[in-house]
Amino acid sequence: MSFFDKYKFLIIPFSVWFFIQLFKVIYDLVKIKKFNFKRILGAGGMPSSHSAVVTSLSTLIGKYEGTDSVAFAMSVIFACVVMYDAAGVRRAAGKQAKLLNRIIETPGLSKVEVSERLVEALGHTPVQVIVGAIIGIVVGIIF
């Protein structure tokens, strides 16, 4: 058994994550002509690497362990929670951060002083989650 075969359930999802994050860095570099290393580890943006990771893992488990396995059921539930969180809870937190940043930066409106802006790109739109999920499923099927 090769190293890849032995660790495919780790290698493939992490590779999907890495290449999606790398795509976001390159996209920013081309679009805004700025290298933003924070995109490698940061959240948010198109497509959702979170969704791609969990759906690639679920697809691999379904493919190799069977869709009637406990591992597949657990991975699908885990994927649903992650995707719901990305498009729901974390997206709402990002919207709140954006509003708080505007309040703090408005002269005369806030006396609060902060050392850095709150991170606004935390979550994903439903479309970003769906595209990430599709990428994850396709990669899981191919490999």
N, CA, C and O atoms as CSV, one atom per row, in Angstrom:
chain,resi,resn,atom,element,x,y,z
A,1,MET,N,N,0.849,-1.182,0.000
A,1,MET,CA,C,0.000,0.000,0.000
A,1,MET,C,C,0.895,1.245,0.000
A,1,MET,O,O,1.802,1.375,0.822
A,2,SER,N,N,0.621,2.147,-0.932
A,2,SER,CA,C,1.435,3.355,-1.054
A,2,SER,C,C,1.094,4.353,0.053
A,2,SER,O,O,0.062,4.250,0.717
A,3,PHE,N,N,1.987,5.313,0.228
A,3,PHE,CA,C,1.777,6.379,1.219
A,3,PHE,C,C,0.477,7.122,0.926
A,3,PHE,O,O,-0.294,7.417,1.839
A,4,PHE,N,N,0.234,7.424,-0.358
A,4,PHE,CA,C,-0.975,8.134,-0.755
A,4,PHE,C,C,-2.221,7.329,-0.406
A,4,PHE,O,O,-3.174,7.864,0.160
A,5,ASP,N,N,-2.209,6.046,-0.744
A,5,ASP,CA,C,-3.371,5.197,-0.452
A,5,ASP,C,C,-3.630,5.105,1.053
A,5,ASP,O,O,-4.776,5.099,1.502
A,6,LYS,N,N,-2.550,5.034,1.813
A,6,LYS,CA,C,-2.675,4.905,3.264
A,6,LYS,C,C,-3.268,6.168,3.896
A,6,LYS,O,O,-4.036,6.082,4.854
A,7,TYR,N,N,-2.912,7.341,3.359
A,7,TYR,CA,C,-3.323,8.605,3.974
A,7,TYR,C,C,-4.225,9.464,3.089
A,7,TYR,O,O,-4.300,10.676,3.291
A,8,LYS,N,N,-4.907,8.867,2.116
A,8,LYS,CA,C,-5.723,9.645,1.177
A,8,LYS,C,C,-6.829,10.426,1.867
A,8,LYS,O,O,-7.230,11.482,1.377
A,9,PHE,N,N,-7.335,9.930,3.002
A,9,PHE,CA,C,-8.407,10.633,3.713
A,9,PHE,C,C,-7.901,11.912,4.389
A,9,PHE,O,O,-8.698,12.759,4.792
A,10,LEU,N,N,-6.599,12.047,4.509
A,10,LEU,CA,C,-5.994,13.290,5.001
A,10,LEU,C,C,-5.415,14.114,3.852
A,10,LEU,O,O,-5.610,15.328,3.792
A,11,ILE,N,N,-4.706,13.451,2.945
A,11,ILE,CA,C,-4.006,14.151,1.871
A,11,ILE,C,C,-4.977,14.896,0.960
A,11,ILE,O,O,-4.756,16.067,0.650
A,12,ILE,N,N,-6.031,14.243,0.534
A,12,ILE,CA,C,-6.947,14.860,-0.428
A,12,ILE,C,C,-7.679,16.062,0.176
A,12,ILE,O,O,-7.656,17.133,-0.431
A,13,PRO,N,N,-8.331,15.940,1.347
A,13,PRO,CA,C,-8.987,17.133,1.897
A,13,PRO,C,C,-8.028,18.290,2.184
A,13,PRO,O,O,-8.361,19.443,1.912
A,14,PHE,N,N,-6.848,18.003,2.727
A,14,PHE,CA,C,-5.891,19.084,2.980
A,14,PHE,C,C,-5.386,19.696,1.672
A,14,PHE,O,O,-5.154,20.903,1.602
A,15,SER,N,N,-5.217,18.876,0.643
A,15,SER,CA,C,-4.802,19.391,-0.666
A,15,SER,C,C,-5.879,20.290,-1.258
A,15,SER,O,O,-5.572,21.337,-1.827
A,16,VAL,N,N,-7.132,19.888,-1.128
A,16,VAL,CA,C,-8.252,20.716,-1.603
A,16,VAL,C,C,-8.220,22.065,-0.890
A,16,VAL,O,O,-8.337,23.116,-1.519
A,17,TRP,N,N,-8.061,22.018,0.423
A,17,TRP,CA,C,-8.000,23.272,1.197
A,17,TRP,C,C,-6.850,24.152,0.705
A,17,TRP,O,O,-7.040,25.341,0.447
A,18,PHE,N,N,-5.657,23.566,0.577
A,18,PHE,CA,C,-4.475,24.328,0.180
A,18,PHE,C,C,-4.666,24.969,-1.192
A,18,PHE,O,O,-4.367,26.151,-1.365
A,19,PHE,N,N,-5.156,24.210,-2.164
A,19,PHE,CA,C,-5.282,24.753,-3.519
A,19,PHE,C,C,-6.390,25.802,-3.620
A,19,PHE,O,O,-6.268,26.745,-4.402
A,20,ILE,N,N,-7.453,25.659,-2.854
A,20,ILE,CA,C,-8.479,26.705,-2.858
A,20,ILE,C,C,-7.934,27.980,-2.226
A,20,ILE,O,O,-8.155,29.072,-2.748
A,21,GLN,N,N,-7.230,27.852,-1.119
A,21,GLN,CA,C,-6.649,29.035,-0.483
A,21,GLN,C,C,-5.586,29.666,-1.381
A,21,GLN,O,O,-5.495,30.891,-1.455
A,22,LEU,N,N,-4.788,28.855,-2.058
A,22,LEU,CA,C,-3.796,29.363,-2.999
A,22,LEU,C,C,-4.490,30.108,-4.143
A,22,LEU,O,O,-4.023,31.161,-4.577
A,23,PHE,N,N,-5.595,29.560,-4.623
A,23,PHE,CA,C,-6.375,30.235,-5.665
A,23,PHE,C,C,-6.818,31.624,-5.190
A,23,PHE,O,O,-6.755,32.590,-5.950
A,24,LYS,N,N,-7.264,31.722,-3.938
A,24,LYS,CA,C,-7.704,33.014,-3.399
A,24,LYS,C,C,-6.557,34.020,-3.350
A,24,LYS,O,O,-6.756,35.201,-3.631
A,25,VAL,N,N,-5.360,33.559,-2.995
A,25,VAL,CA,C,-4.187,34.434,-2.964
A,25,VAL,C,C,-3.868,34.922,-4.382
A,25,VAL,O,O,-3.644,36.114,-4.596
A,26,ILE,N,N,-3.849,34.002,-5.342
A,26,ILE,CA,C,-3.542,34.359,-6.729
A,26,ILE,C,C,-4.623,35.281,-7.293
A,26,ILE,O,O,-4.313,36.244,-7.994
A,27,TYR,N,N,-5.881,34.991,-6.993
A,27,TYR,CA,C,-6.986,35.837,-7.450
A,27,TYR,C,C,-6.821,37.266,-6.932
A,27,TYR,O,O,-6.971,38.223,-7.691
A,28,ASP,N,N,-6.514,37.410,-5.647
A,28,ASP,CA,C,-6.285,38.746,-5.078
A,28,ASP,C,C,-5.091,39.426,-5.741
A,28,ASP,O,O,-5.121,40.628,-6.004
A,29,LEU,N,N,-4.050,38.659,-6.006
A,29,LEU,CA,C,-2.848,39.200,-6.633
A,29,LEU,C,C,-3.169,39.757,-8.019
A,29,LEU,O,O,-2.690,40.830,-8.387
A,30,VAL,N,N,-3.974,39.033,-8.780
A,30,VAL,CA,C,-4.345,39.471,-10.127
A,30,VAL,C,C,-5.359,40.614,-10.073
A,30,VAL,O,O,-5.242,41.597,-10.805
A,31,LYS,N,N,-6.359,40.470,-9.194
A,31,LYS,CA,C,-7.456,41.448,-9.166
A,31,LYS,C,C,-7.048,42.784,-8.556
A,31,LYS,O,O,-7.303,43.836,-9.143
A,32,ILE,N,N,-6.419,42.753,-7.387
A,32,ILE,CA,C,-6.085,44.014,-6.704
A,32,ILE,C,C,-4.592,44.311,-6.698
A,32,ILE,O,O,-4.137,45.265,-6.068
A,33,LYS,N,N,-3.834,43.473,-7.413
A,33,LYS,CA,C,-2.378,43.679,-7.548
A,33,LYS,C,C,-1.675,43.762,-6.202
A,33,LYS,O,O,-0.744,44.545,-6.016
A,34,LYS,N,N,-2.136,42.943,-5.271
A,34,LYS,CA,C,-1.548,42.957,-3.932
A,34,LYS,C,C,-1.436,41.519,-3.434
A,34,LYS,O,O,-2.386,40.741,-3.519
A,35,PHE,N,N,-0.252,41.182,-2.910
A,35,PHE,CA,C,-0.058,39.859,-2.323
A,35,PHE,C,C,-0.572,39.883,-0.889
A,35,PHE,O,O,-0.076,40.636,-0.051
A,36,ASN,N,N,-1.558,39.063,-0.622
A,36,ASN,CA,C,-2.173,39.021,0.698
A,36,ASN,C,C,-1.981,37.621,1.281
A,36,ASN,O,O,-2.804,36.734,1.056
A,37,PHE,N,N,-0.896,37.427,2.026
A,37,PHE,CA,C,-0.594,36.109,2.585
A,37,PHE,C,C,-1.670,35.641,3.565
A,37,PHE,O,O,-1.832,34.439,3.773
A,38,LYS,N,N,-2.403,36.571,4.167
A,38,LYS,CA,C,-3.452,36.204,5.119
A,38,LYS,C,C,-4.538,35.352,4.467
A,38,LYS,O,O,-5.261,34.637,5.160
A,39,ARG,N,N,-4.657,35.422,3.142
A,39,ARG,CA,C,-5.667,34.622,2.441
A,39,ARG,C,C,-5.366,33.126,2.549
A,39,ARG,O,O,-6.279,32.306,2.459
A,40,ILE,N,N,-4.092,32.764,2.743
A,40,ILE,CA,C,-3.757,31.338,2.865
A,40,ILE,C,C,-4.454,30.728,4.081
A,40,ILE,O,O,-4.998,29.627,3.997
A,41,LEU,N,N,-4.438,31.428,5.191
A,41,LEU,CA,C,-5.029,30.885,6.414
A,41,LEU,C,C,-6.379,31.496,6.754
A,41,LEU,O,O,-7.070,31.004,7.646
A,42,GLY,N,N,-6.765,32.559,6.060
A,42,GLY,CA,C,-7.987,33.278,6.391
A,42,GLY,C,C,-9.249,32.578,5.928
A,42,GLY,O,O,-9.214,31.668,5.100
A,43,ALA,N,N,-10.361,33.025,6.483
A,43,ALA,CA,C,-11.668,32.474,6.142
A,43,ALA,C,C,-12.389,33.409,5.182
A,43,ALA,O,O,-11.999,34.564,5.014
A,44,GLY,N,N,-13.428,32.907,4.562
A,44,GLY,CA,C,-14.262,33.710,3.693
A,44,GLY,C,C,-13.785,33.675,2.257
A,44,GLY,O,O,-12.674,33.234,1.962
A,45,GLY,N,N,-14.641,34.146,1.371
A,45,GLY,CA,C,-14.306,34.237,-0.038
A,45,GLY,C,C,-14.813,33.069,-0.857
A,45,GLY,O,O,-15.333,32.085,-0.333
A,46,MET,N,N,-14.642,33.214,-2.164
A,46,MET,CA,C,-15.126,32.225,-3.128
A,46,MET,C,C,-13.976,31.382,-3.617
A,46,MET,O,O,-12.930,31.914,-3.990
A,47,PRO,N,N,-14.150,30.079,-3.623
A,47,PRO,CA,C,-15.198,29.267,-2.998
A,47,PRO,C,C,-14.865,28.955,-1.544
A,47,PRO,O,O,-13.775,29.271,-1.067
A,48,SER,N,N,-15.791,28.347,-0.856
A,48,SER,CA,C,-15.575,27.988,0.540
A,48,SER,C,C,-14.672,26.761,0.636
A,48,SER,O,O,-15.051,25.660,0.236
A,49,SER,N,N,-13.474,26.972,1.171
A,49,SER,CA,C,-12.566,25.833,1.354
A,49,SER,C,C,-13.078,24.914,2.458
A,49,SER,O,O,-12.848,23.706,2.420
A,50,HIS,N,N,-13.775,25.490,3.444
A,50,HIS,CA,C,-14.364,24.665,4.507
A,50,HIS,C,C,-15.328,23.637,3.907
A,50,HIS,O,O,-15.274,22.451,4.232
A,51,SER,N,N,-16.198,24.112,3.036
A,51,SER,CA,C,-17.170,23.218,2.402
A,51,SER,C,C,-16.481,22.179,1.535
A,51,SER,O,O,-16.864,21.009,1.535
A,52,ALA,N,N,-15.469,22.604,0.801
A,52,ALA,CA,C,-14.752,21.675,-0.073
A,52,ALA,C,C,-14.046,20.582,0.720
A,52,ALA,O,O,-14.046,19.419,0.318
A,53,VAL,N,N,-13.448,20.956,1.842
A,53,VAL,CA,C,-12.738,19.975,2.674
A,53,VAL,C,C,-13.696,18.917,3.213
A,53,VAL,O,O,-13.446,17.719,3.080
A,54,VAL,N,N,-14.792,19.365,3.821
A,54,VAL,CA,C,-15.690,18.391,4.458
A,54,VAL,C,C,-16.452,17.553,3.440
A,54,VAL,O,O,-16.730,16.381,3.696
A,55,THR,N,N,-16.798,18.132,2.285
A,55,THR,CA,C,-17.498,17.322,1.290
A,55,THR,C,C,-16.550,16.364,0.571
A,55,THR,O,O,-16.958,15.271,0.181
A,56,SER,N,N,-15.288,16.762,0.391
A,56,SER,CA,C,-14.335,15.819,-0.213
A,56,SER,C,C,-14.123,14.631,0.723
A,56,SER,O,O,-14.051,13.486,0.276
A,57,LEU,N,N,-14.025,14.909,2.016
A,57,LEU,CA,C,-13.864,13.828,2.988
A,57,LEU,C,C,-15.091,12.912,3.010
A,57,LEU,O,O,-14.957,11.688,2.998
A,58,SER,N,N,-16.274,13.504,3.041
A,58,SER,CA,C,-17.505,12.693,3.029
A,58,SER,C,C,-17.603,11.849,1.769
A,58,SER,O,O,-17.982,10.679,1.824
A,59,THR,N,N,-17.262,12.445,0.639
A,59,THR,CA,C,-17.321,11.710,-0.626
A,59,THR,C,C,-16.337,10.546,-0.626
A,59,THR,O,O,-16.673,9.442,-1.057
A,60,LEU,N,N,-15.123,10.794,-0.141
A,60,LEU,CA,C,-14.132,9.715,-0.061
A,60,LEU,C,C,-14.603,8.588,0.863
A,60,LEU,O,O,-14.464,7.409,0.538
A,61,ILE,N,N,-15.152,8.960,2.004
A,61,ILE,CA,C,-15.642,7.938,2.944
A,61,ILE,C,C,-16.775,7.144,2.311
A,61,ILE,O,O,-16.808,5.917,2.411
A,62,GLY,N,N,-17.705,7.839,1.660
A,62,GLY,CA,C,-18.801,7.137,0.989
A,62,GLY,C,C,-18.300,6.211,-0.102
A,62,GLY,O,O,-18.820,5.110,-0.283
A,63,LYS,N,N,-17.289,6.661,-0.827
A,63,LYS,CA,C,-16.731,5.885,-1.933
A,63,LYS,C,C,-15.984,4.639,-1.452
A,63,LYS,O,O,-16.133,3.564,-2.033
A,64,TYR,N,N,-15.188,4.780,-0.403
A,64,TYR,CA,C,-14.330,3.677,0.036
A,64,TYR,C,C,-14.891,2.859,1.206
A,64,TYR,O,O,-14.585,1.674,1.335
A,65,GLU,N,N,-15.702,3.482,2.048
A,65,GLU,CA,C,-16.264,2.769,3.204
A,65,GLU,C,C,-17.724,2.376,2.980
A,65,GLU,O,O,-18.251,1.496,3.660
A,66,GLY,N,N,-18.362,3.032,2.029
A,66,GLY,CA,C,-19.767,2.754,1.735
A,66,GLY,C,C,-20.681,3.826,2.322
A,66,GLY,O,O,-20.425,4.371,3.395
A,67,THR,N,N,-21.742,4.107,1.593
A,67,THR,CA,C,-22.680,5.132,2.058
A,67,THR,C,C,-23.567,4.638,3.191
A,67,THR,O,O,-24.323,5.414,3.777
A,68,ASP,N,N,-23.476,3.359,3.499
A,68,ASP,CA,C,-24.252,2.817,4.620
A,68,ASP,C,C,-23.395,2.669,5.891
A,68,ASP,O,O,-23.832,2.070,6.874
A,69,SER,N,N,-22.186,3.216,5.860
A,69,SER,CA,C,-21.297,3.096,7.016
A,69,SER,C,C,-21.554,4.198,8.039
A,69,SER,O,O,-22.064,5.271,7.714
A,70,VAL,N,N,-21.190,3.905,9.270
A,70,VAL,CA,C,-21.307,4.894,10.345
A,70,VAL,C,C,-20.384,6.081,10.064
A,70,VAL,O,O,-20.750,7.230,10.312
A,71,ALA,N,N,-19.197,5.799,9.550
A,71,ALA,CA,C,-18.241,6.878,9.247
A,71,ALA,C,C,-18.821,7.844,8.218
A,71,ALA,O,O,-18.641,9.055,8.340
A,72,PHE,N,N,-19.513,7.325,7.209
A,72,PHE,CA,C,-20.110,8.196,6.199
A,72,PHE,C,C,-21.210,9.049,6.817
A,72,PHE,O,O,-21.277,10.252,6.563
A,73,ALA,N,N,-22.058,8.449,7.612
A,73,ALA,CA,C,-23.142,9.200,8.265
A,73,ALA,C,C,-22.570,10.322,9.134
A,73,ALA,O,O,-23.049,11.455,9.098
A,74,MET,N,N,-21.546,9.989,9.908
A,74,MET,CA,C,-20.924,11.007,10.764
A,74,MET,C,C,-20.305,12.125,9.939
A,74,MET,O,O,-20.421,13.298,10.293
A,75,SER,N,N,-19.646,11.766,8.835
A,75,SER,CA,C,-18.989,12.784,8.010
A,75,SER,C,C,-20.006,13.690,7.317
A,75,SER,O,O,-19.752,14.883,7.151
A,76,VAL,N,N,-21.140,13.149,6.915
A,76,VAL,CA,C,-22.178,13.975,6.284
A,76,VAL,C,C,-22.770,14.949,7.299
A,76,VAL,O,O,-22.981,16.122,6.990
A,77,ILE,N,N,-23.040,14.460,8.516
A,77,ILE,CA,C,-23.562,15.349,9.566
A,77,ILE,C,C,-22.542,16.426,9.902
A,77,ILE,O,O,-22.896,17.596,10.053
A,78,PHE,N,N,-21.284,16.038,10.018
A,78,PHE,CA,C,-20.202,16.993,10.267
A,78,PHE,C,C,-20.132,18.027,9.143
A,78,PHE,O,O,-19.993,19.221,9.409
A,79,ALA,N,N,-20.226,17.580,7.897
A,79,ALA,CA,C,-20.184,18.487,6.747
A,79,ALA,C,C,-21.344,19.473,6.786
A,79,ALA,O,O,-21.159,20.661,6.519
A,80,CYS,N,N,-22.513,18.999,7.111
A,80,CYS,CA,C,-23.684,19.891,7.189
A,80,CYS,C,C,-23.505,20.951,8.268
A,80,CYS,O,O,-23.845,22.116,8.061
A,81,VAL,N,N,-22.972,20.549,9.419
A,81,VAL,CA,C,-22.741,21.508,10.510
A,81,VAL,C,C,-21.715,22.556,10.088
A,81,VAL,O,O,-21.912,23.748,10.327
A,82,VAL,N,N,-20.627,22.121,9.465
A,82,VAL,CA,C,-19.576,23.048,9.027
A,82,VAL,C,C,-20.124,24.026,7.991
A,82,VAL,O,O,-19.862,25.226,8.073
A,83,MET,N,N,-20.879,23.524,7.019
A,83,MET,CA,C,-21.406,24.394,5.968
A,83,MET,C,C,-22.467,25.350,6.511
A,83,MET,O,O,-22.526,26.510,6.103
A,84,TYR,N,N,-23.295,24.870,7.422
A,84,TYR,CA,C,-24.281,25.747,8.057
A,84,TYR,C,C,-23.572,26.853,8.838
A,84,TYR,O,O,-23.957,28.021,8.777
A,85,ASP,N,N,-22.547,26.469,9.559
A,85,ASP,CA,C,-21.783,27.440,10.336
A,85,ASP,C,C,-21.122,28.469,9.416
A,85,ASP,O,O,-21.133,29.663,9.717
A,86,ALA,N,N,-20.554,28.021,8.313
A,86,ALA,CA,C,-19.869,28.933,7.386
A,86,ALA,C,C,-20.828,29.950,6.790
A,86,ALA,O,O,-20.489,31.128,6.672
A,87,ALA,N,N,-22.022,29.506,6.414
A,87,ALA,CA,C,-22.979,30.399,5.757
A,87,ALA,C,C,-23.912,31.090,6.747
A,87,ALA,O,O,-24.588,32.057,6.394
A,88,GLY,N,N,-23.950,30.604,7.968
A,88,GLY,CA,C,-24.866,31.179,8.945
A,88,GLY,C,C,-24.165,31.946,10.031
A,88,GLY,O,O,-24.098,33.174,9.987
A,89,VAL,N,N,-23.644,31.241,10.999
A,89,VAL,CA,C,-23.068,31.852,12.193
A,89,VAL,C,C,-21.867,32.727,11.863
A,89,VAL,O,O,-21.819,33.888,12.269
A,90,ARG,N,N,-20.895,32.183,11.128
A,90,ARG,CA,C,-19.692,32.970,10.827
A,90,ARG,C,C,-19.993,34.118,9.880
A,90,ARG,O,O,-19.353,35.166,9.968
A,91,ARG,N,N,-20.947,33.947,8.979
A,91,ARG,CA,C,-21.321,35.046,8.085
A,91,ARG,C,C,-21.952,36.178,8.892
A,91,ARG,O,O,-21.661,37.352,8.662
A,92,ALA,N,N,-22.816,35.816,9.837
A,92,ALA,CA,C,-23.441,36.831,10.698
A,92,ALA,C,C,-22.386,37.553,11.533
A,92,ALA,O,O,-22.460,38.768,11.716
A,93,ALA,N,N,-21.411,36.809,12.036
A,93,ALA,CA,C,-20.336,37.437,12.823
A,93,ALA,C,C,-19.532,38.400,11.958
A,93,ALA,O,O,-19.106,39.452,12.436
A,94,GLY,N,N,-19.322,38.054,10.704
A,94,GLY,CA,C,-18.616,38.940,9.783
A,94,GLY,C,C,-19.395,40.216,9.516
A,94,GLY,O,O,-18.814,41.298,9.436
A,95,LYS,N,N,-20.715,40.092,9.378
A,95,LYS,CA,C,-21.561,41.278,9.177
A,95,LYS,C,C,-21.517,42.176,10.412
A,95,LYS,O,O,-21.455,43.399,10.292
A,96,GLN,N,N,-21.550,41.573,11.582
A,96,GLN,CA,C,-21.474,42.352,12.818
A,96,GLN,C,C,-20.116,43.055,12.927
A,96,GLN,O,O,-20.051,44.210,13.348
A,97,ALA,N,N,-19.048,42.376,12.555
A,97,ALA,CA,C,-17.717,42.986,12.597
A,97,ALA,C,C,-17.652,44.185,11.654
A,97,ALA,O,O,-17.071,45.216,11.994
A,98,LYS,N,N,-18.247,44.051,10.474
A,98,LYS,CA,C,-18.252,45.151,9.504
A,98,LYS,C,C,-18.977,46.365,10.073
A,98,LYS,O,O,-18.503,47.495,9.951
A,99,LEU,N,N,-20.125,46.125,10.693
A,99,LEU,CA,C,-20.901,47.217,11.295
A,99,LEU,C,C,-20.139,47.863,12.453
A,99,LEU,O,O,-20.086,49.088,12.557
A,100,LEU,N,N,-19.558,47.048,13.313
A,100,LEU,CA,C,-18.794,47.589,14.438
A,100,LEU,C,C,-17.589,48.399,13.952
A,100,LEU,O,O,-17.277,49.443,14.525
A,101,ASN,N,N,-16.918,47.935,12.915
A,101,ASN,CA,C,-15.794,48.696,12.358
A,101,ASN,C,C,-16.257,50.061,11.861
A,101,ASN,O,O,-15.579,51.066,12.075
A,102,ARG,N,N,-17.408,50.096,11.200
A,102,ARG,CA,C,-17.930,51.388,10.707
A,102,ARG,C,C,-18.295,52.309,11.858
A,102,ARG,O,O,-18.044,53.513,11.794
A,103,ILE,N,N,-18.886,51.754,12.913
A,103,ILE,CA,C,-19.254,52.571,14.078
A,103,ILE,C,C,-18.003,53.151,14.728
A,103,ILE,O,O,-17.949,54.342,15.032
A,104,ILE,N,N,-17.012,52.314,14.935
A,104,ILE,CA,C,-15.778,52.750,15.594
A,104,ILE,C,C,-15.057,53.808,14.759
A,104,ILE,O,O,-14.463,54.731,15.316
A,105,GLU,N,N,-15.103,53.687,13.432
A,105,GLU,CA,C,-14.385,54.609,12.551
A,105,GLU,C,C,-15.137,55.906,12.268
A,105,GLU,O,O,-14.578,56.832,11.680
A,106,THR,N,N,-16.406,55.978,12.683
A,106,THR,CA,C,-17.190,57.188,12.443
A,106,THR,C,C,-16.840,58.232,13.505
A,106,THR,O,O,-17.057,58.008,14.695
A,107,PRO,N,N,-16.298,59.375,13.070
A,107,PRO,CA,C,-15.905,60.413,14.034
A,107,PRO,C,C,-17.107,60.903,14.855
A,107,PRO,O,O,-18.180,61.172,14.315
A,108,GLY,N,N,-16.898,61.008,16.155
A,108,GLY,CA,C,-17.917,61.520,17.055
A,108,GLY,C,C,-18.982,60.516,17.460
A,108,GLY,O,O,-19.777,60.791,18.359
A,109,LEU,N,N,-19.013,59.349,16.810
A,109,LEU,CA,C,-20.047,58.361,17.120
A,109,LEU,C,C,-19.607,57.392,18.205
A,109,LEU,O,O,-20.429,56.883,18.968
A,110,SER,N,N,-18.316,57.143,18.268
A,110,SER,CA,C,-17.815,56.171,19.238
A,110,SER,C,C,-16.561,56.703,19.906
A,110,SER,O,O,-15.689,57.284,19.260
A,111,LYS,N,N,-16.491,56.496,21.191
A,111,LYS,CA,C,-15.293,56.892,21.934
A,111,LYS,C,C,-14.401,55.676,22.203
A,111,LYS,O,O,-13.414,55.767,22.934
A,112,VAL,N,N,-14.756,54.561,21.611
A,112,VAL,CA,C,-13.988,53.335,21.781
A,112,VAL,C,C,-12.762,53.380,20.884
A,112,VAL,O,O,-12.859,53.687,19.696
A,113,GLU,N,N,-11.621,53.074,21.458
A,113,GLU,CA,C,-10.389,53.011,20.687
A,113,GLU,C,C,-9.954,51.550,20.590
A,113,GLU,O,O,-9.917,50.829,21.587
A,114,VAL,N,N,-9.634,51.140,19.390
A,114,VAL,CA,C,-9.181,49.768,19.174
A,114,VAL,C,C,-7.830,49.803,18.474
A,114,VAL,O,O,-7.510,50.749,17.755
A,115,SER,N,N,-7.054,48.766,18.696
A,115,SER,CA,C,-5.724,48.717,18.095
A,115,SER,C,C,-5.758,48.137,16.686
A,115,SER,O,O,-4.834,48.358,15.903
A,116,GLU,N,N,-6.813,47.398,16.355
A,116,GLU,CA,C,-6.924,46.828,15.016
A,116,GLU,C,C,-8.388,46.624,14.651
A,116,GLU,O,O,-9.251,46.508,15.521
A,117,ARG,N,N,-8.642,46.582,13.375
A,117,ARG,CA,C,-10.007,46.357,12.892
A,117,ARG,C,C,-10.428,44.909,13.160
A,117,ARG,O,O,-9.598,44.001,13.202
A,118,LEU,N,N,-11.719,44.721,13.338
A,118,LEU,CA,C,-12.257,43.379,13.472
A,118,LEU,C,C,-12.248,42.704,12.100
A,118,LEU,O,O,-12.418,43.372,11.080
A,119,VAL,N,N,-12.052,41.399,12.073
A,119,VAL,CA,C,-12.040,40.652,10.819
A,119,VAL,C,C,-13.466,40.539,10.303
A,119,VAL,O,O,-14.355,40.051,11.001
A,120,GLU,N,N,-13.673,40.996,9.071
A,120,GLU,CA,C,-15.009,41.004,8.491
A,120,GLU,C,C,-15.284,39.786,7.606
A,120,GLU,O,O,-16.432,39.360,7.483
A,121,ALA,N,N,-14.263,39.232,7.002
A,121,ALA,CA,C,-14.447,38.106,6.078
A,121,ALA,C,C,-14.356,36.795,6.839
A,121,ALA,O,O,-13.368,36.068,6.727
A,122,LEU,N,N,-15.369,36.504,7.597
A,122,LEU,CA,C,-15.370,35.281,8.404
A,122,LEU,C,C,-16.163,34.157,7.755
A,122,LEU,O,O,-15.750,32.998,7.780
A,123,GLY,N,N,-17.275,34.499,7.188
A,123,GLY,CA,C,-18.181,33.482,6.681
A,123,GLY,C,C,-18.290,33.500,5.173
A,123,GLY,O,O,-17.487,34.127,4.482
A,124,HIS,N,N,-19.293,32.805,4.673
A,124,HIS,CA,C,-19.497,32.650,3.240
A,124,HIS,C,C,-20.950,32.901,2.887
A,124,HIS,O,O,-21.852,32.724,3.707
A,125,THR,N,N,-21.153,33.317,1.653
A,125,THR,CA,C,-22.508,33.378,1.120
A,125,THR,C,C,-22.936,31.948,0.800
A,125,THR,O,O,-22.091,31.063,0.672
A,126,PRO,N,N,-24.232,31.719,0.672
A,126,PRO,CA,C,-24.672,30.365,0.292
A,126,PRO,C,C,-24.053,29.887,-1.025
A,126,PRO,O,O,-23.737,28.706,-1.163
A,127,VAL,N,N,-23.879,30.785,-1.986
A,127,VAL,CA,C,-23.276,30.396,-3.265
A,127,VAL,C,C,-21.831,29.937,-3.069
A,127,VAL,O,O,-21.413,28.948,-3.669
A,128,GLN,N,N,-21.070,30.641,-2.240
A,128,GLN,CA,C,-19.680,30.243,-1.968
A,128,GLN,C,C,-19.630,28.871,-1.318
A,128,GLN,O,O,-18.739,28.076,-1.614
A,129,VAL,N,N,-20.580,28.586,-0.433
A,129,VAL,CA,C,-20.648,27.280,0.226
A,129,VAL,C,C,-21.001,26.189,-0.786
A,129,VAL,O,O,-20.399,25.115,-0.784
A,130,ILE,N,N,-21.968,26.467,-1.642
A,130,ILE,CA,C,-22.385,25.470,-2.639
A,130,ILE,C,C,-21.263,25.173,-3.621
A,130,ILE,O,O,-21.015,24.011,-3.944
A,131,VAL,N,N,-20.580,26.213,-4.101
A,131,VAL,CA,C,-19.470,26.003,-5.038
A,131,VAL,C,C,-18.358,25.197,-4.368
A,131,VAL,O,O,-17.801,24.285,-4.978
A,132,GLY,N,N,-18.032,25.529,-3.114
A,132,GLY,CA,C,-17.029,24.764,-2.382
A,132,GLY,C,C,-17.443,23.305,-2.222
A,132,GLY,O,O,-16.623,22.399,-2.372
A,133,ALA,N,N,-18.720,23.082,-1.916
A,133,ALA,CA,C,-19.225,21.712,-1.754
A,133,ALA,C,C,-19.125,20.938,-3.061
A,133,ALA,O,O,-18.741,19.768,-3.063
A,134,ILE,N,N,-19.467,21.581,-4.166
A,134,ILE,CA,C,-19.381,20.916,-5.474
A,134,ILE,C,C,-17.931,20.546,-5.791
A,134,ILE,O,O,-17.657,19.439,-6.254
A,135,ILE,N,N,-17.013,21.466,-5.544
A,135,ILE,CA,C,-15.587,21.173,-5.777
A,135,ILE,C,C,-15.154,19.972,-4.933
A,135,ILE,O,O,-14.480,19.071,-5.433
A,136,GLY,N,N,-15.544,19.959,-3.649
A,136,GLY,CA,C,-15.178,18.858,-2.770
A,136,GLY,C,C,-15.722,17.522,-3.244
A,136,GLY,O,O,-15.015,16.515,-3.217
A,137,ILE,N,N,-16.967,17.510,-3.674
A,137,ILE,CA,C,-17.586,16.265,-4.153
A,137,ILE,C,C,-16.882,15.782,-5.420
A,137,ILE,O,O,-16.563,14.599,-5.543
A,138,VAL,N,N,-16.642,16.692,-6.356
A,138,VAL,CA,C,-15.968,16.322,-7.612
A,138,VAL,C,C,-14.567,15.763,-7.337
A,138,VAL,O,O,-14.187,14.732,-7.892
A,139,VAL,N,N,-13.801,16.448,-6.480
A,139,VAL,CA,C,-12.453,15.971,-6.151
A,139,VAL,C,C,-12.528,14.606,-5.471
A,139,VAL,O,O,-11.731,13.720,-5.778
A,140,GLY,N,N,-13.472,14.427,-4.554
A,140,GLY,CA,C,-13.626,13.137,-3.895
A,140,GLY,C,C,-13.973,12.019,-4.853
A,140,GLY,O,O,-13.512,10.890,-4.682
A,141,ILE,N,N,-14.772,12.314,-5.850
A,141,ILE,CA,C,-15.134,11.299,-6.853
A,141,ILE,C,C,-13.945,10.967,-7.741
A,141,ILE,O,O,-13.698,9.801,-8.051
A,142,ILE,N,N,-13.204,12.003,-8.152
A,142,ILE,CA,C,-12.063,11.797,-9.065
A,142,ILE,C,C,-10.968,10.973,-8.399
A,142,ILE,O,O,-10.402,10.076,-9.025
A,143,PHE,N,N,-10.666,11.264,-7.151
A,143,PHE,CA,C,-9.580,10.574,-6.479
A,143,PHE,C,C,-10.118,9.423,-5.656
A,143,PHE,O,O,-9.348,8.713,-5.009
